[in-house]
Amino acid sequence: MRAAIRRRYGGPDAIAFDDVPDPTPDPGEVLVRVHATTVNRTDCAYRSGHPWINRVVCGWPRPRVEVLGSEFAGVVLDVGEGVTAYDPGDRVFGFVDGRPGAHAEMLTVAADGLLAPVPAHLDPAEAAPGMEGGHYAHAFLRVTGVGEGDRALVHGATGAIGTALVQLLHAAGVEVTAVCDQIPTGRPGLLADLGATRVVDLGSGEHLRSAGAGYDSVLDATGHLSFTAARPLLRQGGSYASSDLGRGAQNLALAAIGPITRRLGLRHVLFPFPHGGADLAAHLAELMAGGRYRPVVDRTYGFDELRDAYAYVDAGRKVGSVVVLVPTA
C-alpha cells in the first residue's frame, strides 16, 4: 500500500511517499481502508518531535514508527479474531493517538478503541475530523465536571479542539463564551452557530477582560492562556484547564496540587488527560448523528498535497480541522 512516511524529525519536507507492506489485523483489531484522514496538532508534534515530550513517546534519536496520521474515516476490509462489533463493508471513523498510521491507504485499529460507525448522513470527509477534537474536548468536560447551568469560557475557540469544545459544552447545557484571535474570514457567525452565547474577538481589539468574570471554568484549547491570565476570570472555587503542558510543564505541577486547592474552595488547575474507548466514540457519533456536534472543516487537500496540509497546520491559523482525501482506486 502507499503511505506517507518520515524517518527523521523535521518540517513537512521530512515526509515522503513510499510503498509499505499491507497491514493485517491482529485479534481484536479491524483493518480499515482509509478514505479520508486529517492533519492536526498531534500529527505535527509527532512529525517535528517538538515539544521534547514527543520524542519520548515517538522514539529517540529517530522515530520508531514511520507512518504518521491519527484520525481517519473509511471502510472495514477485514476483522481480526474475536471482533463481533464490525463486519467488512462497515463505514467507520476513529482516532489512534499514540499509534499513528492513518496517513496511508490502510491501517489497523483496535475494535474497542476510539472507533465508531460513520453516521448515515455523513461522508468520510465530514466524519474523519470528528474524533480527535471531540476526544480532547470531552476530557475538559470530564475533568472539570462542568454541566447544565454552569458558565465556561473557551480560549482558542476556533481550532479543532475549540470548536468541538464549544459544541459539547452547549450540548451539555453550559453557557459558553468563546474567545478567539480572529473571527474566521467569511464565517462571522461560526462560533455563535456552534453554540457560543458570547464571542470575544481579540483580533478586533477586544480585551480578554471584556469577557467578564465569575466563570465556573476557563478552558484553554490551544495552550496560549496561562493560569495567571485566566485566574481573574474565574469565580472563587472555579477551575482552569489547558490542552498544553504550559511553560516548564507548569500546568502539570499546578494540577498536582489542584485537589488541595479545590477542597479549600480556591481557584485551581486541572489537567485534562484524555482517555476513552468505544463508549466515548459511540457518544460522539451519537451527537454527530443528532446534529449536536459537527466537525468544522477549514480546508481539504489531496493525499499528494499532504506536505502542504502540514505546512498550513504548522502556520497555526486553521479553523477547525484540515482534511486529506486518500484515493480509493
Backbone bond lengths (Angstrom), bond angles and torsions (degrees), N, CA, C in turn:
res aa  C-N    CA-C-N  psi(-1)  N-CA   C-N-CA  omega(-1)  CA-C   N-CA-C  phi
1 M - - - 1.465 - - 1.523 109.33 -
2 R 1.311 116.33 159.55 1.457 121.98 178.35 1.525 109.07 -90.46
3 A 1.314 115.81 137.54 1.456 120.37 -177.72 1.521 109.88 -144.84
4 A 1.325 115.25 154.77 1.460 121.61 171.64 1.519 107.00 -93.05
5 I 1.320 116.95 124.92 1.461 120.42 -175.64 1.528 110.42 -127.17
6 R 1.335 115.26 159.82 1.455 120.71 169.81 1.530 107.27 -142.52
7 R 1.317 114.59 132.46 1.466 120.87 -178.01 1.519 111.73 -107.22
8 R 1.330 115.88 1.60 1.458 121.23 176.47 1.520 108.03 -146.61
9 Y 1.302 117.12 160.92 1.453 121.54 173.12 1.521 109.31 -79.55
10 G 1.327 115.75 147.63 1.455 118.61 179.29 1.515 111.69 164.48
11 G 1.330 115.09 -164.11 1.458 121.64 179.85 1.516 111.26 -80.29
12 P 1.341 116.85 -170.74 1.462 120.30 179.34 1.525 113.80 -55.21
13 D 1.342 116.73 -25.64 1.466 119.27 -180.00 1.523 112.48 -70.74
14 A 1.332 117.97 -9.56 1.466 120.55 176.46 1.527 111.65 -76.06
15 I 1.337 116.94 -11.09 1.463 121.68 -177.55 1.521 110.07 -86.83
16 A 1.315 116.07 134.03 1.461 122.58 174.85 1.519 108.85 -131.83
17 F 1.318 116.46 165.20 1.467 121.63 177.54 1.522 108.67 -111.98
18 D 1.342 114.71 138.89 1.460 118.29 -177.76 1.525 108.55 -155.71
19 D 1.318 115.36 163.26 1.468 121.00 172.48 1.528 108.48 -90.09
20 V 1.317 115.52 130.33 1.470 121.62 179.78 1.524 107.81 -128.63
21 P 1.329 117.90 161.56 1.475 119.34 -179.70 1.522 112.38 -61.04
22 D 1.331 115.27 143.75 1.460 120.01 175.84 1.528 109.49 -64.67
23 P 1.344 118.04 136.00 1.460 119.31 176.65 1.521 110.97 -75.87
24 T 1.319 116.24 157.38 1.464 122.23 174.35 1.526 108.71 -127.43
25 P 1.317 117.90 141.98 1.470 119.88 -175.67 1.521 112.65 -75.37
26 D 1.318 116.05 131.94 1.452 122.38 171.17 1.531 108.78 -80.09
27 P 1.326 118.54 171.17 1.470 120.01 174.44 1.528 111.02 -52.77
28 G 1.326 116.07 134.35 1.461 121.32 -179.87 1.510 114.65 83.85
29 E 1.341 118.03 3.54 1.453 121.50 -178.05 1.528 111.86 -115.04
30 V 1.345 114.62 162.22 1.460 121.09 171.44 1.521 108.36 -122.89
31 L 1.322 115.52 147.65 1.459 122.68 174.80 1.521 107.77 -98.40
32 V 1.335 116.32 124.96 1.466 121.78 -175.10 1.519 109.79 -116.28
33 R 1.321 115.71 132.06 1.472 121.75 169.71 1.523 106.20 -85.78
34 V 1.328 117.02 114.43 1.459 122.10 -173.94 1.527 110.50 -77.52
35 H 1.332 115.50 126.38 1.465 121.00 174.61 1.523 111.30 -102.81
36 A 1.312 116.88 -31.64 1.468 121.19 179.69 1.519 108.60 -149.67
37 T 1.331 115.92 146.77 1.450 122.24 176.56 1.524 107.17 -138.11
38 T 1.328 117.18 -176.52 1.456 120.55 178.05 1.521 109.16 -135.01
39 V 1.327 115.66 166.62 1.456 122.29 167.40 1.519 106.52 -118.02
40 N 1.328 116.66 122.70 1.456 121.01 -176.48 1.524 110.62 -131.02
41 R 1.329 116.25 -179.56 1.463 121.29 -178.53 1.528 111.35 -59.55
42 T 1.332 116.19 -38.03 1.463 120.26 179.00 1.522 110.41 -59.63
43 D 1.336 116.67 -47.49 1.463 120.80 -179.78 1.526 111.38 -61.41
44 C 1.335 116.50 -42.49 1.467 120.09 -178.84 1.530 110.99 -64.87
45 A 1.328 116.78 -38.00 1.463 120.30 178.43 1.525 110.88 -66.74
46 Y 1.333 116.65 -41.53 1.464 119.77 177.91 1.521 111.22 -65.65
47 R 1.321 116.94 -35.96 1.466 120.49 -179.72 1.525 111.53 -69.78
48 S 1.336 116.60 -44.24 1.465 120.78 -175.42 1.520 113.16 -82.57
49 G 1.350 116.60 -26.02 1.460 119.38 -174.62 1.509 113.25 78.45
50 H 1.329 117.26 14.51 1.466 122.24 179.19 1.526 109.47 -124.25
51 P 1.341 118.55 140.39 1.461 126.51 -3.17 1.529 112.29 -66.23
52 W 1.322 116.44 174.44 1.464 123.14 -170.42 1.525 112.92 -56.06
53 I 1.333 117.42 -30.25 1.466 120.04 -176.92 1.520 111.28 -58.46
54 N 1.343 117.18 -26.80 1.459 120.15 -179.47 1.524 112.34 -68.52
55 R 1.319 117.61 -27.28 1.472 119.85 177.02 1.523 110.64 -75.43
56 V 1.333 116.49 -25.83 1.459 119.88 173.00 1.521 109.68 -66.91
57 V 1.346 115.61 -41.02 1.464 121.30 -178.95 1.526 111.39 -74.56
58 C 1.350 116.90 -43.07 1.464 121.29 -168.83 1.527 114.45 -95.62
59 G 1.324 117.59 -14.30 1.458 119.34 179.22 1.512 113.00 122.15
60 W 1.326 115.79 148.08 1.465 122.93 178.19 1.540 108.97 -138.35
61 P 1.327 118.44 134.26 1.470 128.96 6.48 1.527 113.82 -88.05
62 R 1.339 116.60 -6.74 1.466 119.07 179.33 1.524 108.79 -129.86
63 P 1.335 117.65 162.76 1.467 120.39 -176.15 1.531 112.82 -62.99
64 R 1.333 116.00 141.21 1.461 120.68 175.32 1.521 111.47 -77.54
65 V 1.336 116.72 -35.97 1.459 122.31 -177.61 1.520 108.49 -110.00
66 E 1.319 117.27 129.68 1.461 120.90 -173.25 1.519 113.16 -86.30
67 V 1.338 118.05 -34.59 1.461 121.29 -174.12 1.523 109.71 -88.31
68 L 1.319 115.95 122.49 1.457 121.98 179.12 1.532 111.05 -86.30
69 G 1.325 115.62 -178.57 1.460 121.42 173.90 1.508 112.76 103.54
70 S 1.343 116.85 125.14 1.458 120.77 -174.98 1.528 114.11 -120.61
71 E 1.313 118.10 -12.98 1.472 120.72 -174.14 1.524 108.90 -126.84
72 F 1.327 117.06 144.12 1.462 119.18 -171.62 1.516 111.43 -160.96
73 A 1.323 114.32 163.34 1.471 123.11 166.45 1.523 106.55 -144.78
74 G 1.321 116.22 143.64 1.451 119.65 -178.67 1.509 111.95 -177.74
75 V 1.325 115.53 -154.36 1.464 122.20 -174.81 1.529 109.08 -124.96
76 V 1.323 115.95 137.01 1.461 120.89 178.31 1.531 109.35 -69.08
77 L 1.337 115.85 126.84 1.460 121.27 176.98 1.529 112.19 -97.09
78 D 1.325 116.40 -34.46 1.457 120.68 -176.15 1.522 108.26 -158.92
79 V 1.321 116.94 159.64 1.460 121.36 177.42 1.523 109.12 -127.92
80 G 1.332 115.44 148.13 1.450 120.73 177.65 1.520 111.93 -83.66
81 E 1.296 114.81 173.29 1.465 121.49 -179.40 1.529 110.23 -57.28
82 G 1.325 115.79 135.10 1.450 121.51 175.97 1.508 115.27 88.75
83 V 1.316 118.63 -5.43 1.471 120.88 -179.44 1.523 109.75 -85.46
84 T 1.310 116.04 121.40 1.471 121.29 179.10 1.523 112.75 -120.31
85 A 1.329 117.31 -12.73 1.463 120.51 -175.50 1.523 112.28 -78.28
86 Y 1.339 117.73 -20.77 1.461 120.95 -176.26 1.522 110.43 -133.63
87 D 1.346 114.07 153.24 1.459 122.10 177.60 1.522 108.96 -130.25
88 P 1.325 118.29 155.52 1.463 120.40 173.60 1.532 110.89 -52.92
89 G 1.304 115.93 135.73 1.460 121.92 -178.13 1.514 113.98 99.64
90 D 1.340 118.46 -15.57 1.462 121.05 178.05 1.527 110.36 -68.32
91 R 1.323 115.38 139.14 1.470 120.70 174.16 1.528 108.66 -87.67
92 V 1.321 116.93 129.43 1.457 121.08 -176.10 1.526 110.47 -137.17
93 F 1.340 115.21 159.96 1.464 120.80 170.93 1.518 107.73 -141.79
94 G 1.344 116.13 156.97 1.448 117.64 -176.25 1.505 113.98 -174.52
95 F 1.345 114.24 -171.57 1.464 122.79 -175.35 1.523 107.92 -145.56
96 V 1.322 116.74 134.36 1.462 121.63 -176.39 1.527 109.96 -125.78
97 D 1.320 117.43 61.73 1.454 122.03 179.45 1.527 110.04 -60.88
98 G 1.342 115.84 134.55 1.449 120.69 -179.69 1.514 114.03 83.65
99 R 1.324 116.29 -8.86 1.461 120.13 179.56 1.529 107.81 -141.67
100 P 1.331 116.86 73.06 1.459 119.32 -173.93 1.526 112.14 -65.79
101 G 1.332 115.09 174.85 1.458 120.19 179.70 1.507 113.36 149.89
102 A 1.355 117.79 1.53 1.461 120.59 -174.27 1.523 113.73 -81.84
103 H 1.333 118.67 -10.95 1.461 120.24 176.58 1.522 109.32 -88.66
104 A 1.311 113.68 60.18 1.465 122.38 -177.24 1.520 107.94 -158.38
105 E 1.315 115.97 169.99 1.465 119.89 -179.21 1.524 112.46 -72.36
106 M 1.342 117.03 -25.24 1.464 120.89 179.31 1.522 109.74 -144.23
107 L 1.333 115.92 153.90 1.457 120.45 171.38 1.520 109.08 -153.50
108 T 1.328 115.75 159.60 1.456 120.89 174.78 1.521 108.79 -107.43
109 V 1.331 115.34 142.80 1.463 121.19 -179.05 1.523 108.71 -139.59
110 A 1.320 115.56 155.20 1.460 120.63 177.16 1.523 110.09 -70.74
111 A 1.306 116.84 131.20 1.458 120.96 -178.28 1.514 112.39 -65.08
112 D 1.349 117.19 -26.59 1.465 120.07 -179.61 1.521 112.50 -100.47
113 G 1.338 117.22 16.05 1.458 121.73 178.23 1.516 111.35 -91.94
114 L 1.328 115.36 -154.13 1.468 120.87 179.53 1.522 109.20 -78.65
115 L 1.321 114.72 75.48 1.460 123.82 -175.84 1.516 107.97 -140.43
116 A 1.338 116.74 136.45 1.465 120.72 -178.98 1.524 109.70 -152.62
117 P 1.328 117.16 158.64 1.465 120.22 174.11 1.528 111.18 -64.56
118 V 1.323 116.44 142.18 1.461 121.07 175.22 1.527 108.98 -69.02
119 P 1.345 118.46 127.34 1.469 119.79 175.59 1.522 111.21 -53.22
120 A 1.310 115.97 142.91 1.470 121.96 -169.34 1.524 113.59 -56.83
121 H 1.335 117.76 -34.01 1.468 119.77 -173.59 1.523 113.26 -88.40
122 L 1.335 117.93 1.68 1.458 120.88 -177.50 1.521 111.56 -107.98
123 D 1.342 116.00 146.03 1.463 119.50 172.63 1.528 108.37 -95.29
124 P 1.332 118.38 170.24 1.465 119.85 -175.73 1.526 114.09 -56.92
125 A 1.327 117.95 -38.59 1.460 119.95 -179.03 1.526 111.63 -65.70
126 E 1.321 117.72 -29.29 1.457 121.29 177.99 1.526 111.77 -80.62
127 A 1.329 116.70 -32.01 1.464 120.87 -176.79 1.525 112.48 -84.65
128 A 1.326 117.94 -31.50 1.472 121.14 -173.21 1.522 113.36 -52.31
129 P 1.348 119.85 -41.70 1.471 118.75 -178.17 1.527 114.17 -84.38
130 G 1.317 118.14 14.85 1.454 120.73 -173.00 1.509 116.22 -82.81
131 M 1.333 118.52 -15.13 1.462 118.53 -169.99 1.530 113.72 -104.72
132 E 1.326 118.88 -40.05 1.465 119.47 -174.45 1.522 111.74 -64.45
133 G 1.343 116.51 -55.51 1.460 119.45 179.92 1.515 112.08 -62.83
134 G 1.340 116.60 -40.72 1.462 120.25 -179.98 1.515 112.48 -65.89
135 H 1.329 116.17 -37.47 1.460 121.78 179.67 1.523 110.97 -63.23
136 Y 1.341 116.98 -47.13 1.456 119.98 178.93 1.527 111.29 -70.90
137 A 1.328 117.53 -38.17 1.460 120.21 178.70 1.526 111.42 -61.70
138 H 1.323 116.31 -41.77 1.461 120.17 179.89 1.522 111.11 -61.17
139 A 1.341 117.21 -32.14 1.462 119.93 178.96 1.524 111.23 -62.01
140 F 1.328 117.58 -35.30 1.463 120.83 176.06 1.537 110.85 -62.39
141 L 1.321 116.43 -45.98 1.461 119.83 -179.62 1.523 110.85 -63.63
142 R 1.328 115.77 -41.54 1.462 119.98 -177.22 1.518 111.42 -65.13
143 V 1.328 117.57 -46.02 1.455 119.81 -173.19 1.527 112.36 -75.73
144 T 1.341 117.24 -33.24 1.464 119.88 -178.81 1.521 112.44 -86.66
145 G 1.328 117.19 -27.27 1.458 120.60 -178.45 1.518 114.13 74.33
146 V 1.351 117.76 15.68 1.461 119.12 179.14 1.521 109.85 -64.93
147 G 1.334 115.40 145.38 1.453 119.72 -177.75 1.511 111.52 -156.93
148 E 1.290 115.83 -161.75 1.459 122.51 -173.29 1.525 111.69 -53.19
149 G 1.333 114.30 129.71 1.454 121.37 178.69 1.515 114.95 89.77
150 D 1.342 118.39 -11.47 1.459 121.32 178.36 1.523 110.49 -80.85
151 R 1.345 114.53 164.77 1.457 122.03 175.75 1.521 108.93 -116.91
152 A 1.333 116.51 131.87 1.460 120.88 -179.68 1.516 109.61 -134.37
153 L 1.326 115.20 146.41 1.463 122.06 174.22 1.521 107.75 -113.03
154 V 1.326 116.20 129.18 1.460 122.53 177.65 1.517 108.41 -107.79
155 H 1.328 116.37 116.61 1.464 121.75 178.32 1.523 108.07 -98.74
156 G 1.339 116.85 130.55 1.469 120.57 -173.13 1.513 109.90 82.02
157 A 1.322 115.63 47.32 1.465 120.83 -168.55 1.514 114.77 -79.84
158 T 1.340 118.43 -5.60 1.465 118.68 -175.91 1.525 113.76 -100.67
159 G 1.332 119.13 -1.35 1.455 120.92 177.06 1.513 111.86 -80.89
160 A 1.324 116.18 -176.17 1.468 120.17 -179.09 1.526 110.90 -64.08
161 I 1.339 116.56 -44.64 1.460 119.41 178.08 1.520 110.02 -69.91
162 G 1.336 117.08 -43.63 1.455 120.76 -177.44 1.518 113.50 -61.42
163 T 1.334 117.16 -46.34 1.473 119.18 -179.49 1.525 110.97 -66.66
164 A 1.337 116.91 -35.37 1.462 119.58 175.55 1.518 110.49 -67.98
165 L 1.326 117.16 -40.31 1.455 121.40 -177.37 1.521 111.57 -65.00
166 V 1.327 117.14 -43.32 1.467 119.88 176.64 1.526 110.55 -56.34
167 Q 1.327 116.53 -43.59 1.465 120.14 -177.69 1.530 112.68 -70.51
168 L 1.332 117.05 -42.22 1.463 119.10 -178.97 1.519 111.06 -67.97
169 L 1.326 117.31 -37.05 1.462 120.35 175.79 1.520 110.45 -64.04
170 H 1.315 116.55 -46.05 1.464 120.79 179.58 1.529 110.92 -60.69
171 A 1.331 116.30 -42.13 1.463 120.19 178.83 1.524 111.88 -64.10
172 A 1.345 116.58 -26.50 1.466 121.23 179.55 1.523 112.53 -88.39
173 G 1.325 117.62 3.24 1.459 120.81 177.85 1.507 114.78 85.26
174 V 1.337 117.36 17.71 1.462 122.40 179.91 1.533 109.28 -89.94
175 E 1.338 116.43 138.98 1.461 121.02 174.40 1.524 108.16 -80.92
176 V 1.338 117.29 122.09 1.458 121.67 -169.42 1.524 111.74 -112.49
177 T 1.327 115.78 129.85 1.461 122.37 165.55 1.521 107.37 -105.95
178 A 1.317 116.89 124.60 1.467 122.28 -176.85 1.524 109.46 -105.74
179 V 1.333 116.35 127.13 1.461 122.13 179.21 1.529 108.58 -114.30
180 C 1.325 116.75 132.08 1.464 120.48 -179.67 1.521 109.86 -139.98
181 D 1.334 115.84 160.17 1.464 120.82 177.59 1.513 111.69 -73.50
182 Q 1.326 115.45 -28.71 1.458 119.50 -177.79 1.516 109.18 -163.12
183 I 1.332 116.73 133.10 1.455 120.91 173.79 1.528 108.28 -63.27
184 P 1.333 118.52 130.87 1.467 120.15 -178.07 1.526 112.40 -56.84
185 T 1.319 115.93 132.09 1.459 121.30 178.65 1.521 110.35 -59.47
186 G 1.306 116.40 128.71 1.458 121.72 178.90 1.520 114.27 78.96
187 R 1.340 117.51 0.02 1.472 120.86 -179.67 1.533 109.10 -134.83
188 P 1.323 117.73 57.81 1.461 120.35 -173.25 1.525 113.97 -63.80
189 G 1.322 117.38 -26.10 1.459 119.76 -177.42 1.512 114.03 -99.82
190 L 1.336 117.90 12.75 1.472 120.74 -172.70 1.521 112.55 -56.64
191 L 1.326 118.33 -53.53 1.455 120.80 -173.53 1.526 112.04 -67.84
192 A 1.315 116.87 -36.07 1.469 119.51 174.84 1.524 110.54 -65.09
193 D 1.320 116.61 -40.06 1.468 120.36 178.29 1.530 111.27 -63.18
194 L 1.339 116.71 -31.08 1.461 120.47 -179.38 1.527 112.68 -79.66
195 G 1.335 116.34 -11.24 1.465 118.71 175.52 1.510 115.71 124.71
196 A 1.331 118.82 1.25 1.456 120.55 179.40 1.525 110.68 -72.16
197 T 1.325 116.32 131.97 1.462 121.38 176.30 1.521 110.56 -77.31
198 R 1.336 115.35 -34.44 1.453 120.58 -179.96 1.513 108.68 -138.08
199 V 1.344 116.71 145.78 1.461 122.49 178.71 1.519 108.64 -125.35
200 V 1.326 116.19 130.18 1.463 122.44 175.85 1.523 107.56 -112.58
201 D 1.327 116.73 117.05 1.460 123.18 -177.64 1.525 108.98 -101.71
202 L 1.326 116.83 98.33 1.460 120.73 -178.15 1.521 111.66 -63.94
203 G 1.323 116.15 -29.17 1.458 120.54 -179.10 1.513 113.67 -67.89
204 S 1.318 117.72 -21.28 1.464 121.55 179.93 1.520 112.08 -89.41
205 G 1.321 117.08 1.29 1.457 120.46 -179.64 1.509 114.28 104.37
206 E 1.339 117.47 -6.73 1.460 119.24 176.64 1.524 109.76 -66.00
207 H 1.323 115.91 145.09 1.465 120.49 178.51 1.523 109.19 -99.65
208 L 1.317 115.28 151.64 1.460 119.53 -179.13 1.520 111.88 -57.08
209 R 1.323 117.57 -34.26 1.466 119.12 -177.99 1.523 112.51 -66.18
210 S 1.347 117.05 -16.48 1.468 118.90 177.23 1.521 111.73 -68.64
211 A 1.342 116.97 -13.17 1.472 120.69 176.59 1.515 111.59 -71.47
212 G 1.361 117.50 -12.28 1.447 119.99 -179.03 1.520 111.56 87.76
213 A 1.323 115.60 -164.27 1.459 121.07 -176.66 1.526 109.21 -142.62
214 G 1.329 115.51 -175.29 1.458 120.31 177.44 1.508 114.44 83.33
215 Y 1.343 118.14 19.56 1.459 120.46 -179.11 1.533 111.16 -75.20
216 D 1.319 114.74 144.16 1.462 119.76 174.42 1.520 110.84 -71.51
217 S 1.328 117.10 -34.54 1.459 121.87 178.32 1.517 110.07 -146.68
218 V 1.332 115.22 141.73 1.457 122.68 169.15 1.521 106.34 -115.81
219 L 1.319 116.48 123.58 1.456 122.63 -171.05 1.530 109.30 -119.26
220 D 1.309 115.82 115.78 1.466 122.48 -177.61 1.524 108.97 -96.03
221 A 1.335 116.34 106.27 1.464 121.11 -173.00 1.517 113.77 -86.94
222 T 1.351 118.15 -6.45 1.466 120.25 -175.84 1.515 114.22 -126.63
223 G 1.325 118.51 -10.10 1.455 120.74 -177.52 1.509 113.89 85.64
224 H 1.330 117.88 17.52 1.462 121.64 -176.66 1.523 113.24 -105.80
225 L 1.330 117.86 3.54 1.464 121.44 -179.76 1.524 108.64 -125.78
226 S 1.327 116.42 119.21 1.455 120.35 -179.41 1.521 111.16 -82.61
227 F 1.329 115.94 164.12 1.460 120.70 175.64 1.528 110.77 -62.07
228 T 1.324 116.48 -36.09 1.467 120.04 178.61 1.521 111.02 -59.24
229 A 1.343 116.71 -43.06 1.469 120.79 179.65 1.518 111.67 -73.30
230 A 1.334 116.62 -31.91 1.472 120.51 -176.84 1.518 112.95 -80.79
231 R 1.323 117.21 -24.99 1.463 121.97 -171.63 1.530 113.51 -54.86
232 P 1.357 119.51 -44.75 1.471 118.69 -179.30 1.532 114.22 -64.71
233 L 1.327 116.55 -17.34 1.464 120.21 -179.07 1.527 112.47 -81.67
234 L 1.337 116.70 -17.67 1.455 121.91 -172.05 1.521 111.93 -89.73
235 R 1.301 115.92 147.29 1.466 120.88 168.04 1.526 108.44 -71.89
236 Q 1.316 115.82 163.89 1.452 118.82 175.02 1.531 108.64 -62.30
237 G 1.322 116.74 127.29 1.459 120.74 -176.71 1.511 113.71 90.24
238 G 1.332 117.25 -2.34 1.454 120.91 179.81 1.518 112.33 -75.14
239 S 1.334 116.18 164.97 1.460 121.33 -174.21 1.523 112.24 -119.38
240 Y 1.328 114.25 147.65 1.461 122.75 174.13 1.525 107.66 -118.61
241 A 1.329 116.21 138.59 1.465 121.14 175.71 1.515 108.35 -141.95
242 S 1.342 116.03 145.78 1.457 121.54 -179.18 1.512 110.15 -133.99
243 S 1.319 115.55 149.59 1.459 121.23 176.30 1.518 111.80 -79.90
244 D 1.329 117.09 -3.14 1.463 122.05 -175.20 1.530 109.81 -117.35
245 L 1.338 116.30 152.84 1.459 120.13 178.59 1.523 112.21 -67.30
246 G 1.330 116.90 -24.78 1.449 120.72 -176.69 1.520 111.73 83.35
247 R 1.332 116.14 168.59 1.454 121.10 -178.14 1.528 110.05 -61.71
248 G 1.329 115.25 125.90 1.452 119.55 -179.09 1.514 113.60 63.68
249 A 1.352 116.04 25.27 1.469 121.53 -178.06 1.521 111.80 57.84
250 Q 1.353 116.46 32.71 1.454 120.18 -176.18 1.527 112.80 -64.74
251 N 1.329 116.94 -29.80 1.462 117.84 -179.21 1.523 112.05 -66.59
252 L 1.316 116.40 -33.45 1.468 119.19 175.28 1.522 110.70 -68.33
253 A 1.338 116.37 -41.84 1.463 120.09 -179.93 1.522 110.94 -64.20
254 L 1.320 116.76 -43.42 1.463 120.00 179.70 1.522 111.55 -68.64
255 A 1.347 116.28 -34.97 1.463 119.71 177.88 1.524 111.60 -66.99
256 A 1.343 116.68 -27.21 1.461 120.45 179.94 1.525 111.57 -64.65
257 I 1.341 116.89 -30.64 1.462 120.01 177.23 1.526 111.66 -100.03
258 G 1.345 115.42 2.85 1.457 120.30 -179.40 1.521 114.38 -54.99
259 P 1.349 118.83 -44.35 1.471 118.82 179.80 1.527 113.04 -59.02
260 I 1.349 117.43 -33.02 1.463 120.61 179.82 1.524 110.25 -71.43
261 T 1.349 116.00 -49.81 1.464 119.42 -178.88 1.524 111.15 -65.62
262 R 1.319 116.50 -30.75 1.466 120.13 178.03 1.527 110.31 -66.83
263 R 1.333 117.17 -43.90 1.466 120.63 179.52 1.523 111.83 -65.00
264 L 1.337 115.89 -28.01 1.460 120.15 177.81 1.528 112.53 -81.82
265 G 1.330 116.41 -1.43 1.461 120.61 179.23 1.508 113.88 76.69
266 L 1.325 116.98 22.34 1.457 121.50 -178.98 1.531 111.06 -98.35
267 R 1.312 114.98 162.82 1.471 119.10 171.78 1.522 108.20 -62.65
268 H 1.331 116.49 137.98 1.454 118.33 -170.65 1.526 111.48 -145.74
269 V 1.339 114.65 166.67 1.467 122.51 -178.61 1.525 109.28 -109.54
270 L 1.322 115.57 136.06 1.454 123.00 173.87 1.524 107.20 -125.04
271 F 1.330 117.40 150.09 1.459 118.72 177.56 1.523 109.58 -114.21
272 P 1.344 117.02 125.91 1.472 120.79 -174.87 1.522 113.31 -84.23
273 F 1.339 115.77 69.00 1.468 117.87 175.92 1.530 108.41 -59.41
274 P 1.337 117.80 121.11 1.466 119.07 -177.74 1.518 111.78 -80.60
275 H 1.287 116.49 139.75 1.463 121.22 169.41 1.518 107.45 -159.11
276 G 1.287 115.60 157.39 1.457 120.01 -178.65 1.506 110.49 161.44
277 G 1.300 115.26 158.72 1.451 121.26 -179.73 1.504 111.34 -135.96
278 A 1.311 116.05 -137.92 1.461 121.13 -173.61 1.525 112.35 -61.93
279 D 1.332 117.64 -34.62 1.464 119.77 -179.29 1.524 111.35 -64.31
280 L 1.340 116.91 -44.97 1.461 120.03 178.10 1.520 110.51 -66.05
281 A 1.332 117.50 -41.72 1.460 120.75 178.61 1.528 110.74 -59.00
282 A 1.321 116.75 -43.54 1.468 120.98 179.37 1.522 110.69 -64.97
283 H 1.338 117.16 -37.92 1.466 121.07 178.33 1.526 111.23 -62.72
284 L 1.331 116.70 -46.24 1.462 119.89 179.01 1.522 111.20 -64.80
285 A 1.331 116.82 -39.93 1.468 120.16 178.14 1.523 110.77 -63.67
286 E 1.330 116.80 -37.51 1.464 120.17 178.54 1.522 111.24 -65.75
287 L 1.340 117.03 -41.72 1.458 120.58 176.80 1.521 111.01 -62.66
288 M 1.334 117.08 -40.12 1.459 120.79 178.27 1.518 110.88 -66.52
289 A 1.323 117.30 -41.88 1.467 121.08 -179.68 1.522 110.85 -63.18
290 G 1.340 116.60 -33.95 1.460 120.65 -179.10 1.512 114.12 -88.56
291 G 1.331 117.60 1.01 1.455 121.21 178.22 1.515 114.68 78.42
292 R 1.341 118.25 9.70 1.461 120.93 -179.71 1.522 112.47 -87.91
293 Y 1.309 116.35 -11.55 1.460 122.10 176.07 1.514 107.80 -144.73
294 R 1.321 116.39 123.16 1.461 120.65 177.36 1.525 108.54 -134.51
295 P 1.315 117.72 119.48 1.461 119.84 178.92 1.525 110.92 -59.54
296 V 1.307 115.53 138.09 1.460 121.92 179.06 1.531 108.46 -92.31
297 V 1.317 116.69 127.73 1.470 122.06 -179.48 1.520 109.34 -108.43
298 D 1.315 115.60 126.55 1.457 121.73 178.53 1.525 110.45 -86.60
299 R 1.335 116.05 -61.63 1.460 121.39 -177.77 1.523 109.79 -137.38
300 T 1.330 114.57 157.91 1.462 121.37 176.80 1.522 108.77 -125.82
301 Y 1.332 116.01 131.67 1.461 122.38 -179.10 1.526 109.48 -120.44
302 G 1.329 116.35 158.99 1.449 121.77 169.05 1.523 109.85 -81.65
303 F 1.311 116.78 161.88 1.463 120.85 -177.29 1.526 111.68 -59.94
304 D 1.331 116.97 -38.59 1.462 120.36 179.30 1.526 112.17 -67.78
305 E 1.335 117.14 -12.97 1.466 122.12 179.65 1.529 111.94 -99.56
306 L 1.324 116.45 18.27 1.461 120.96 -174.19 1.530 112.24 -57.53
307 R 1.330 117.86 -40.17 1.468 119.78 179.01 1.527 110.32 -60.55
308 D 1.334 117.00 -40.12 1.465 120.54 178.40 1.526 110.46 -63.64
309 A 1.332 116.68 -38.31 1.464 120.46 178.11 1.524 110.50 -62.75
310 Y 1.330 116.67 -43.28 1.461 120.41 177.77 1.529 110.96 -62.22
311 A 1.329 116.87 -43.27 1.463 120.43 -179.22 1.526 110.41 -62.03
312 Y 1.321 116.75 -38.72 1.466 119.66 179.73 1.523 110.87 -66.79
313 V 1.328 117.66 -42.93 1.465 120.44 178.85 1.527 110.21 -66.09
314 D 1.332 117.00 -38.94 1.466 120.72 176.90 1.527 111.82 -57.15
315 A 1.328 117.24 -31.88 1.464 121.27 -177.66 1.516 112.63 -66.93
316 G 1.330 117.84 -17.92 1.449 122.02 174.23 1.516 115.44 76.22
317 R 1.317 117.94 21.30 1.466 120.02 -177.44 1.525 112.75 -117.42
318 K 1.294 118.50 10.41 1.460 118.93 -177.40 1.527 111.27 -70.00
319 V 1.312 114.99 151.92 1.464 122.84 175.91 1.525 106.89 -112.62
320 G 1.327 116.92 114.13 1.456 119.08 -175.26 1.513 110.19 72.88
321 S 1.321 116.69 -128.22 1.463 121.97 -171.76 1.526 112.40 -118.26
322 V 1.328 114.47 158.52 1.462 123.01 174.09 1.521 107.66 -111.14
323 V 1.320 116.61 121.36 1.459 122.91 -175.15 1.523 110.39 -102.21
324 V 1.319 116.02 142.97 1.465 122.08 176.59 1.526 108.70 -124.81
325 L 1.316 117.02 125.11 1.458 122.58 -179.38 1.519 110.17 -89.14
326 V 1.325 116.09 130.69 1.462 121.97 -179.72 1.519 108.86 -104.26
327 P 1.345 118.58 124.26 1.469 120.22 -179.51 1.522 111.41 -57.31
328 T 1.312 115.41 140.69 1.475 120.10 -178.45 1.506 112.23 -108.90
329 A 1.316 118.17 4.56 1.473 120.67 179.02 1.515 109.06 -143.45
